[in-house]
Amino acid sequence: AVSLTYQPATLKPTKTGSTKLVLHPPRLLAHPIFRRLTLPDYDRVLNEARLSALALCLFFAALKDSPSTSLRLLALDDILIGLDMSNRVKVMDLIQEHFKQWQIIILTYSKAWFERLKAHMESSHMSASWKAIILFEDKREQETSPRIVVEDSGDRIEMAARHLRRKDYHGAAVYVRIALEGMCHQACAAGAIPVPHVESQKDRKLEHFLAVLDTKLCELLDDERRKIAVQLLARIRMAKGFVLNRNAHFDVEEEDTLSGEIVSAIATVKNFGDFLKSQHWAKSNFRGGQQLTPAERLTANIGAARDAVSRGGLKQALGSLGEANEAFWEIFGARLGVQFPVGTKPTTPDIWNAAKVQNRLSPSVEARLNPLRPYLYGSVKSKDIEVAKFADAANTLEELATPPAPA
């Protein structure tokens, strides 16, 4: 608890016996009390966070009690840095409640607090509109003084797009990956979806979140949302493999193709984020233990591949087409009656070769599939991809996987 004592202004002589008086301003004295014990040396007992909180309370109270003027400006220059992150957010809620008619400026050098503050201001309960701006120093040769550059700071997806426009592909990839990590973290929290235990939060990986979200979203009861989720997850897997991977090193020789890959990844993550925000996580919306059929995997990956091609993400498109090819041979091999010894786990090439050896693959079908091998197995270089050939490969898989109509 804190009790306050007000001391009014006083006139006191400058020194003993002097007739000259000096005005001493009023004072507001704080007396913190802990377990009914007054702390006279609280500046030595309370930590920096509590002292900062006490100072902020007095400062805000003084502002509220001051006569109102036409210009109401509240500028906070990193005064919240002494508080932990959760209490900083509480202070912003107090500001939102008590200073609605004020122009508020928050300045900080902390990137983590800046991003947390942006996310908080974008939440639905904040009535005022906020603008996030980055100021940085731009030093140029033959100039004696630096320039101060002002740049809007949108969400991480917008930042990724901004870096892409500058052809900063690495920066764009980093921002879109961070955006995906945040989306997955929030979705798992909202849906109370358990993720693998780790000793430290720093050891938590994107793969942990994607794995549990993949399982959860494939259990959706709504067939339409399930279909959308499966395709989005297929697109995310390919984007993660080629762009959103910490170990992905861009090949200088293929720099011309990077723009399309990043564009596709940004669009994929944005769409996935919109889907997660609109998802209701009640248990009644899911059926436990439901798994994808090969036909669903085929449809999802062909859809993901076509979407990637439309945005110029050719590597991602090839990856999705390869996934679709695996699902296709599970379906087509079973329909042809291809046989394997009990207990074996044949790969896609194994099924294709066995179909030929066992004379179950007709010459006409083989003639259609053989020219498409580089596309189906992803061995064609992205710079050599022909969109028409890609479309032929996707259409062929879809056509051959469709069961023949009953006679």
N, C-alpha and C positions, 0 to 999 in steps of 0.2 A: 504494500500500500504506500501511497505518497500523500502526505499532508502539506499544504502550502500556507505560507505566511506572507502577507503583503506589508511592506514597509513604505509609507508615503514619502514623497520628496521632502527634503529638509534643507534648511539654510544653516550653515555652520561657518564659524570664523575660519579663515585660512590658517591661523595659528593662535595660540593662547594669548589673550590680551589684545588681539587685533580687532578692529572695528569693521574690517573688510570681510564680507560674507561671500561664500560660494554655494551654489545650488548643487546639492547631491540628488541625483535622479531617484525615482522610486525603485524599489527592488522587490522581486518576487522570489522568495526563498523556498526551496524544496526540502522536505524532511522525509526521506524514505524510511519506511518501517518494515522490518522483517521479523515475523513471529513476535509482534508486540514490542520489539526492541528498536528504538530509534538509532539510526546509523549516522553519527555526526561526521564521520570521515568516509561518507559514501563514495566519494571520488576515488578512494583507494580500495573500496570493497566491491562496488558494482563493476561489471565488465563493460567493455566498450559498447556492446550491443544495447545494454540497459541504459547506459548513459546517453547514447544516441537516441533511443526511444523517448527518454525523459525530455531531452532537449527538443525533439520534434513536437512532442505534445504541447510544450510551453509555447513553441514558435507558432504552431497552428492556432492555439487558443488566442494568442495575441493578435494574429491576423483576423480571426473571427470577431474579436472585440474592438478592432480598430474602426474608425469612421469610414464608411464606404465612399469610394471615389469612382469616377467614370472609368478609370483605368485600373483593372484588377489583374495584376500579373503575379504569378507564382513561379519562380525559377528555382529549381533544386539542382545544384551542381554536385552530383555524386555524394550527397549527404547520406544516402541510404546504404553506402558501401559497408558501413559498420554493422549492418543487420544481416542475419542469414536470409537466404532466398525467400523462404515462406513468409517471414515477417516483412520483407520489402513489399511483397504482394499485398499484405494486409494494409500497409501504409497507403498504397495506391488505391485500395478500396475506400479508405478514409477520405482521401483527396476527392475521389469520385463522389462521395456522399456529401461532403461539406463545402466543396469549392466548385460546384457545377457551373457557376456564372463567371469563373475565372479563366484567363488564358494561362495554361500550364506548360512549362518547358522543363523536360527532364534531360539532364546532360550526364553522360557516363563514358568512361573509357573501357568498362568491362564488357567484352563481347558476349559472355554468357548471360549477364543481366540484361543486356540490350535485346537479345533474342527472346529471353523469357518474358520481358516486358512487352515486346511486340505480340507474342502469342496471347498474353493476358488481355491486351487492349483489343485484340481481334475477337475476343469471346463475346457472346451474345448479350451479356448483362451490362456491358459498358455502353452507356447512352451517348457519350460524346464520340466524335470521330477524331482519330489520332493520325498523325503523319510521322513516319519514321525516316530519318535522314542521317546519312553518314557524312561526316566532314573529315577530310584527310589532306595532308600536305603533299603538294606536287612540286618537287624541285626540278628545275630545268637548267641545262647548261647555259652559261653566259647570262644568267639572271641572278642578281644579288639577293633578291628576296623571294621566298617561296610563295606559291599560289595555294590558296585554300579551295579545294574542290568540293562541291556539294553534290551529293548523289542520293536519289531516293533509295530506300531500302524496303523492298517488298518482302513477301514470304520467300521461303527457300526455293520454291519452284520458279518464282519470278527472278530471283537472283541467278539461278541456273540459266534461264533464258537470256539474261543480260550478259553473262559471261560467254554464252554461245555466240551472241551477236558480235562480240569482240574477238571471236575465234580462240578464246581461252578454253579449250576443250577439257583440260584437266580440272580447271576451276568449276566448270559447268557440271562435270561428272561428280565432283565432290559434293556440291550443293544438292544435286538431285538425290544422291545416296543418303545424305543427312536427312533430307525431306522424307524419304522412304522409311528410314529408321524411326523417325518421330511418329509417322502415321501408324506404323506397326505397333509401336510401344503404346500409343493411345488406344488403339483398337483392342489390344490384349487387356488393357486395364479396364476399358468400358465393358468388354464381354466377360470379364473375370476368367480369362483363358490362361491356364497355368503354363509357364515356360520352364525349361530346364534350370535347375538350381546352379548358381555359380557363386564362388566365394566373394567376388567383387563385381560391382556393376560394370566395371571397365572390361570384364571378361565376357559380358553379354554380347552376343553377335547377332547380326541381322538374320543369319540363317536360323537361329533359335526361334525368332518371331515368325518368320515365313513358314517354317515347318508346321508350327501349331495352327497358324491361320489357314494354311493349306488344308489341313485335316478338318478344321472347324467349318470352313466355307463349303467344302465338298459335302457336308451333311445338311445343307440347306434344304428345307422342304419345298420352298417355292422354286419350281422348275426353271422359271425364267431367270430369277436372280442367281440360281445355281449355275446356269449356263453362262451368264455374264461373269460370275466369279471365277469359274474354271478357265475361261479364256483370258481374263485379266491376270490370273496366276501364271498361266503359260507365258504371257507376254513379260511378266515380271521376271520369271526364271531366265528368259533369254536376255533381257536387258541387264540383269545382274551378272550373267556370264560374260557379256561383252563390254559393258560400260560401268555398271555399278559394283565393280569388284575392286577391292583395295589393291589387288595384285595385277590389275589390268594395265598394261603398258602399251600405249598407242604406238602403232607402227608408223614411222615417218613416211615410208613408201606408200601407205594407204591413207595419208592425211586428208586427201580429197573426199574420202568416204566418211570421215569422222562426223561431219556436220549432220548427216542423215541419221547416223547411229544415235547421236545425242538427242536430236529432235524426237526420234522414236521413243527413247528412254524417258524424256521429260513428259511427253504426252501419256505414256503408259503409267508413270507414277502419279500424275495428276488425276487420271481416270480412276486409278486404284484408290487414291485418297478420297475422291468424291463418293465412290462406292462404299468405302468403310464408314464415312460420315453418315450416310443414309441407312446404314444397316442397324436393325433392331436386334439386340442380342438375347432376347428372352428365350428360354429353353424350348418353348413351344414352337419356335421357328426352325428347330433342328431335329434331325433324326440320327441318333448315335450309331456309329459303326458303318454308316453308308460310305461306299467307296465308288470311285469312278470306273465306268466300264471302258473297254478299249474304244468303243464307238464314241463315247463322250470325249475321251482324250484326243481322238482323231479330229473331231469337229473343232474342239477348242484350239488345238495347235495349228490347224489350217487357218482358222480365223485369225489367230495371233500372227501367223506368217504373212497373211494378206495385209493386215493392218501395218505391220512393220515395213513391207514393201512400199505401201502407199506413202509412208513418211520418209523413205530413203534409208531405213535401217536394214540394209541387205544382209549383214552378218546375223542379226537377230532373226531375220526371216528364214535364212538357211537353217539356223538352229531349230526353229519351230517346225520347219518342214521335215527335218530329220526325226524329231519327236513324233510327228504325225506318221512318218514312214514306219516307225516301230509299232505304233498302234495298228496301222494298216495290216502289217504282216501277221499280227496276232489274230486279226479278224479273218483275213484272206486265207492264211495258212490253215486255220481251223475249217473254213468252208471247203477248201480243196482236199481236206483229209490227209494232210502231210503227217507222217508218222516219225516218232523218235523213241529211243529206248526209255523205259520207265526211270524216273529220277533225274533225267537230264534237263537242263535249262537252256534251250536253244536261243541263240542271239538272232537278230533280224537277218544277217547274212546267212546264218545256218538254215533258217526257214526258207529263204529264197532259193538257196542252192539245193536243199532237199526236195523242194517242189519240182525243180528241173530234173534231178537225178531220178526221182520216183515217177517221172512223166505225168505229173499232175498239172503242170503249167502249160497251157495251150500256146502254140507258136505265135498266134496273133497277140495274146496278152504279153508274151515275152518281148515281141517286137515293139510294143508300146512302151514297156518299162525300161528296156536296156538303154536307150538314148538319154533317159532321165536320171540314170545312176548318179552322175556328179552332183545333181541337185538334191536327190533324195538322201545321199550320204554326206552332203556338205563339203565335197572335195573341190568344188569350183571356187575360184577366187572371186571375191566380191566385185572386183573391177571387171570381171569377165561375165558377170551375170546378165542374162538376157531376160527381160521382164516377161516376154511372151513365153519363153521356155519355162520360166518359173510358174507362170499361170497354168501351162499345160501339165506340169508335174502335179500341182495341187488339184486340178480338175480330174486328172487321171486317178489319183488316189480316192477322191470322193466317189467317182463313178464306179470303180471296181469294188469299193467297199460296200456299196449299196446292194442289198439282197435283190436277186432277180425276182421280178413279179411272178406270182403263181400262174401256171398255165390255165 
